[in-house]
Amino acid sequence: MRLDAVREPHGPVPLASNAITRRSLFLSPSFERAPCASLMSSTVRSGTTRTHADNTRADPLDAPDADDNNDSLEAGDEKLRSGIQSIEVGFRLLDVLTHEPRAMMLRDLAQRAGMSPAKAHRYLVSFLRLGVVAQDPLSGRYELGGFALQLGLARLARVDGVKLARIALAELRDRLDLTVGIAVWGNQGPTMVHWMESSYPAKASLKLGDVMPLLSSATGLLFAAYLPASKTAAMLERELADSRRSAHHGGPRTREEVDALLAEVRRHEAARVEGMLLPTIHAFSMPVFDSTGELALGLVALGHEGAFDIRWGGEIDTALRDCAQKLSYELGYSAAPRHESE
């Protein structure tokens, strides 16, 4: 078989459609899910191995792909703008492995990535050599390799969650004209570390460094619901004692009421309050998780009654939730845990 005779059923993608292909690849909904890679015990770095599970004949290693031939036609600035299509095509295999909970046989991996097994194998040979992919020597199945883990760890070591959140919330504030903020857990409790007003300020007497109450603010409820009880127990007890002595009946007064309230936050995966801390002020708070599944920070949006969509599933809930989920992905969080290969 000629080395350049392997083609997809409908031929290579024309260069004129590259921009659309790349845009759909990198902006697809699958990239909003957070990946979590696991290592296999051994890595096969030979490109001539026949897998037991697939019984697929290995192609010669150094044959140029049709995509590579197309790349050679471009030059100078045009090539810089167009990128290297073969890298983007090969990345589809890594995307599938990232979101698949188990190691995969070649034919299944190729099908999910939208290419022939022969074409997928050529990419996998290179990925094996680089350590991006590992292959089980017994089953022949493919999994993410050691370098993929090192790449992820390097990203996590450099990422600044608050910085990313500031950028994301600035876009959200401008798009929906909301007052938004960022809270983290500090020595005294949930603390506001960033604040951006809308064109219609909520006139909330909040400022940077303010510590939010656990039981009467959306931010506090969020942290109380997701942090370990050992971190929040003392603060909760103090606020419950104050609530029992107060004439105001808006907040919980017993531990049972607190537990029910926090269970509701976890059920919605978000917290909201309607005029509880400040009269006529409504607020949402959404969780951003890190790579360990711990709460890293909370995103806050608030506004005046009548001008703030407080509905679950409304515009503000949806936009802030989407923002929080994307930030969690950037921090390495995976909502669906991966399982060991069978």
Secondary structure in CASP SS format (residue, H / E / C, confidence):
PFRMAT SS
TARGET T0000
AUTHOR 0000-0000-0000
METHOD secondary structure of the structure
MODEL  1
M C 1.00
R C 1.00
L H 1.00
D H 1.00
A H 1.00
V C 1.00
R C 1.00
E C 1.00
P C 1.00
H C 1.00
G C 1.00
P C 1.00
V C 1.00
P C 1.00
L H 1.00
A H 1.00
S H 1.00
N H 1.00
A H 1.00
I H 1.00
T H 1.00
R H 1.00
R H 1.00
S H 1.00
L H 1.00
F H 1.00
L C 1.00
S C 1.00
P H 1.00
S H 1.00
F H 1.00
E H 1.00
R C 1.00
A C 1.00
P C 1.00
C C 1.00
A C 1.00
S C 1.00
L C 1.00
M C 1.00
S C 1.00
S C 1.00
T C 1.00
V C 1.00
R C 1.00
S C 1.00
G C 1.00
T C 1.00
T C 1.00
R C 1.00
T C 1.00
H C 1.00
A C 1.00
D C 1.00
N C 1.00
T C 1.00
R C 1.00
A C 1.00
D C 1.00
P C 1.00
L C 1.00
D C 1.00
A C 1.00
P C 1.00
D C 1.00
A H 1.00
D H 1.00
D H 1.00
N H 1.00
N H 1.00
D H 1.00
S C 1.00
L C 1.00
E C 1.00
A C 1.00
G H 1.00
D H 1.00
E H 1.00
K H 1.00
L H 1.00
R H 1.00
S H 1.00
G C 1.00
I C 1.00
Q H 1.00
S H 1.00
I H 1.00
E H 1.00
V H 1.00
G H 1.00
F H 1.00
R H 1.00
L H 1.00
L H 1.00
D H 1.00
V H 1.00
L H 1.00
T H 1.00
H H 1.00
E C 1.00
P C 1.00
R C 1.00
A C 1.00
M E 1.00
M C 1.00
L H 1.00
R H 1.00
D H 1.00
L H 1.00
A H 1.00
Q H 1.00
R H 1.00
A H 1.00
G C 1.00
M C 1.00
S C 1.00
P H 1.00
A H 1.00
K H 1.00
A H 1.00
H H 1.00
R H 1.00
Y H 1.00
L H 1.00
V H 1.00
S H 1.00
F H 1.00
L H 1.00
R H 1.00
L H 1.00
G C 1.00
V C 1.00
V E 1.00
A E 1.00
Q E 1.00
D C 1.00
P C 1.00
L C 1.00
S C 1.00
G C 1.00
R C 1.00
Y E 1.00
E E 1.00
L E 1.00
G C 1.00
G H 1.00
F H 1.00
A H 1.00
L H 1.00
Q H 1.00
L H 1.00
G H 1.00
L H 1.00
A H 1.00
R H 1.00
L H 1.00
A H 1.00
R H 1.00
V C 1.00
D C 1.00
G H 1.00
V H 1.00
K H 1.00
L H 1.00
A H 1.00
R H 1.00
I H 1.00
A H 1.00
L H 1.00
A H 1.00
E H 1.00
L H 1.00
R H 1.00
D H 1.00
R H 1.00
L H 1.00
D C 1.00
L C 1.00
T E 1.00
V E 1.00
G E 1.00
I E 1.00
A E 1.00
V E 1.00
W E 1.00
G C 1.00
N C 1.00
Q C 1.00
G C 1.00
P E 1.00
T E 1.00
M E 1.00
V E 1.00
H E 1.00
W E 1.00
M E 1.00
E C 1.00
S C 1.00
S C 1.00
Y C 1.00
P C 1.00
A C 1.00
K C 1.00
A C 1.00
S C 1.00
L C 1.00
K C 1.00
L C 1.00
G C 1.00
D C 1.00
V E 1.00
M C 1.00
P C 1.00
L C 1.00
L C 1.00
S C 1.00
S C 1.00
A H 1.00
T H 1.00
G H 1.00
L H 1.00
L H 1.00
F H 1.00
A H 1.00
A H 1.00
Y H 1.00
L C 1.00
P C 1.00
A H 1.00
S H 1.00
K H 1.00
T H 1.00
A H 1.00
A H 1.00
M H 1.00
L H 1.00
E H 1.00
R H 1.00
E H 1.00
L H 1.00
A H 1.00
D H 1.00
S H 1.00
R H 1.00
R H 1.00
S C 1.00
A C 1.00
H C 1.00
H C 1.00
G C 1.00
G C 1.00
P C 1.00
R C 1.00
T C 1.00
R H 1.00
E H 1.00
E H 1.00
V H 1.00
D H 1.00
A H 1.00
L H 1.00
L H 1.00
A H 1.00
E H 1.00
V H 1.00
R H 1.00
R H 1.00
H H 1.00
E C 1.00
A C 1.00
A E 1.00
R E 1.00
V E 1.00
E E 1.00
G C 1.00
M C 1.00
L C 1.00
L C 1.00
P C 1.00
T C 1.00
I E 1.00
H E 1.00
A E 1.00
F E 1.00
S E 1.00
M E 1.00
P E 1.00
V E 1.00
F E 1.00
D C 1.00
S C 1.00
T C 1.00
G C 1.00
E C 1.00
L E 1.00
A E 1.00
L E 1.00
G E 1.00
L E 1.00
V E 1.00
A E 1.00
L E 1.00
G E 1.00
H E 1.00
E C 1.00
G C 1.00
A C 1.00
F C 1.00
D C 1.00
I C 1.00
R C 1.00
W C 1.00
G C 1.00
G C 1.00
E H 1.00
I H 1.00
D H 1.00
T H 1.00
A H 1.00
L H 1.00
R H 1.00
D H 1.00
C H 1.00
A H 1.00
Q H 1.00
K H 1.00
L H 1.00
S H 1.00
Y H 1.00
E H 1.00
L C 1.00
G C 1.00
Y C 1.00
S C 1.00
A C 1.00
A C 1.00
P C 1.00
R C 1.00
H C 1.00
E C 1.00
S C 1.00
E C 1.00
END
